Amino acid sequence: MKFELKPCTEKQLPEILDIFNDAILNSTALYDYKIRTLETMNVWYADKLKSNSPIVGAFDADNVLLGFATYGMFRVRPAYKYTVEHSVYVRPDKRGCGIGKVLLREIVQKAQEQNYHVLIGVIDASNAVSIKLHENEGFVLSGIMKETGYKFGKWLDAAFYQLILKTPEHPNED
């Protein structure tokens, strides 16, 4: 499948919203119960801009968003400043086409460019496809938190996968 990677803008928020809401309603990729609104997406987008967090999109020839990847702060304490938690989402009708792999690789590259040291992916432990994707890209399991989520009438285990980068060259405690 042919697609182009480029930054998402405010214009893509309705498409991002559709992808998020599909994941909320039909999967355990997001441990949310209620669908998001365009208003919540505007806040989400503003937070991404404020924190200089990329939102990379995969677009088809007609400029339709096929999937996206982003990252944000892992924890608020200063010593975590070199660690980010990422996410990758692909439209349900475009999964299995290699889009997720390309988006994940791009977000890793962006993290290196921004001098982060660790990327964290929190994946539902039953999501074998996402786990395989991350393992194939060098992420390693750093732990499973048992029964930390509850959705669709069952307890969910959250698997933490991490990738350690060679950046930053000169970390500091400022």
DRENTOR-94192 format. One record per residue (C-alpha): y, z, x; residue in three letters. Coordinates in pm, whole numbers, padded with zeros to 5 digits, always signed. Layout:
% residues N
YZXALA
...
//
This chain:
% residues 174
+00000+00000+00000MET
+00341-00095+00130LYS
+00627+00155+00112PHE
+00938+00262+00301GLU
+01038+00611+00410LEU
+01398+00718+00364LYS
+01594+01028+00264PRO
+01600+01121-00103CYS
+01940+01162-00262THR
+02063+01319-00581GLU
+01971+00991-00751LYS
+01600+01069-00702GLN
+01613+01411-00869LEU
+01474+01285-01203PRO
+01178+01127-01019GLU
+01124+01439-00807ILE
+01141+01643-01128LEU
+00868+01428-01284ASP
+00644+01473-00978ILE
+00700+01851-00972PHE
+00639+01887-01345ASN
+00316+01689-01327ASP
+00196+01926-01053ALA
+00298+02230-01260ILE
+00126+02109-01578LEU
-00186+01953-01428ASN
-00271+02119-01098SER
-00264+02432-00889THR
-00048+02264-00625ALA
+00243+02470-00760LEU
+00187+02824-00879TYR
+00445+02779-01157ASP
+00388+02802-01532TYR
+00700+02645-01680LYS
+00824+02295-01615ILE
+01147+02257-01425ARG
+01467+02113-01562THR
+01721+01879-01410LEU
+01952+02182-01386GLU
+01698+02369-01169THR
+01651+02056-00960MET
+02025+02036-00895ASN
+02015+02392-00759VAL
+01704+02306-00553TRP
+01879+01999-00410TYR
+02196+02193-00328ALA
+01985+02454-00145ASP
+01817+02180+00058LYS
+02153+02034+00155LEU
+02297+02374+00243LYS
+02002+02459+00469SER
+01991+02109+00625ASN
+01633+02068+00503SER
+01521+01706+00481PRO
+01379+01553+00167ILE
+01190+01245+00279VAL
+01081+00997+00016GLY
+00829+00715+00012ALA
+00970+00424-00188PHE
+00810+00104-00311ASP
+00977-00239-00296ALA
+01159-00166-00624ASP
+01298+00161-00483ASN
+01070+00372-00704VAL
+00985+00712-00555LEU
+00611+00735-00484LEU
+00616+01078-00322GLY
+00826+01313-00114PHE
+00806+01584+00150ALA
+01042+01863+00240THR
+01056+02203+00399TYR
+01258+02519+00376GLY
+01289+02871+00503MET
+00958+03054+00541PHE
+01101+03408+00527ARG
+01456+03543+00536VAL
+01430+03769+00842ARG
+01606+03630+01154PRO
+01296+03629+01374ALA
+01139+03370+01140TYR
+01418+03117+01206LYS
+01184+02880+01391TYR
+00927+02867+01109THR
+00949+02656+00793VAL
+00724+02613+00493GLU
+00669+02253+00394HIS
+00544+02070+00088SER
+00421+01719+00019VAL
+00391+01572-00330TYR
+00272+01227-00437VAL
+00286+01072-00783ARG
-00052+01109-00951PRO
-00101+00732-00987ASP
-00034+00677-00613LYS
-00259+00943-00462ARG
-00529+00830-00222GLY
-00315+00548-00077CYS
-00216+00722+00247GLY
+00133+00819+00130ILE
+00076+01192+00177GLY
-00039+01143+00536LYS
+00268+00937+00628VAL
+00501+01186+00456LEU
+00337+01481+00632LEU
+00370+01310+00970ARG
+00736+01237+00900GLU
+00815+01593+00800ILE
+00646+01719+01118VAL
+00867+01482+01316GLN
+01177+01608+01134LYS
+01081+01968+01213ALA
+01047+01882+01581GLN
+01386+01710+01577GLU
+01540+02023+01423GLN
+01374+02243+01687ASN
+01139+02434+01462TYR
+00827+02585+01616HIS
+00585+02634+01325VAL
+00522+02452+01000LEU
+00339+02647+00730ILE
+00161+02490+00436GLY
+00047+02718+00155VAL
-00232+02534-00024ILE
-00446+02639-00315ASP
-00781+02710-00147ALA
-00962+02485-00397SER
-00744+02182-00309ASN
-00992+02011-00076ALA
-00784+01691-00051VAL
-00471+01869+00073SER
-00673+02089+00307ILE
-00843+01784+00459LYS
-00507+01607+00496LEU
-00361+01903+00683HIS
-00665+01956+00903GLU
-00668+01586+00993ASN
-00306+01621+01107GLU
-00381+01918+01333GLY
-00299+02207+01102PHE
-00529+02507+01133VAL
-00625+02769+00879LEU
-00444+03091+00961SER
-00565+03292+00664GLY
-00658+03302+00298ILE
-00492+03543+00061MET
-00742+03615-00214LYS
-00645+03610-00580GLU
-00271+03594-00514THR
-00204+03354-00801GLY
-00321+03331-01162TYR
-00311+03000-01344LYS
-00523+02810-01594PHE
-00712+03130-01677GLY
-00838+03204-01328LYS
-00742+03378-01006TRP
-00629+03151-00725LEU
-00662+03194-00350ASP
-00375+03075-00129ALA
-00478+02919+00204ALA
-00217+02928+00479PHE
-00228+02636+00722TYR
-00003+02613+01024GLN
+00092+02366+01291LEU
+00250+02495+01611ILE
+00502+02257+01765LEU
+00622+02244+02127LYS
+00982+02290+02012THR
+01225+02453+02064PRO
+01260+02413+02436GLU
+01488+02717+02465HIS
+01436+02967+02180PRO
+01685+03248+02145ASN
+01753+03559+01940GLU
+02105+03470+01830ASP
//
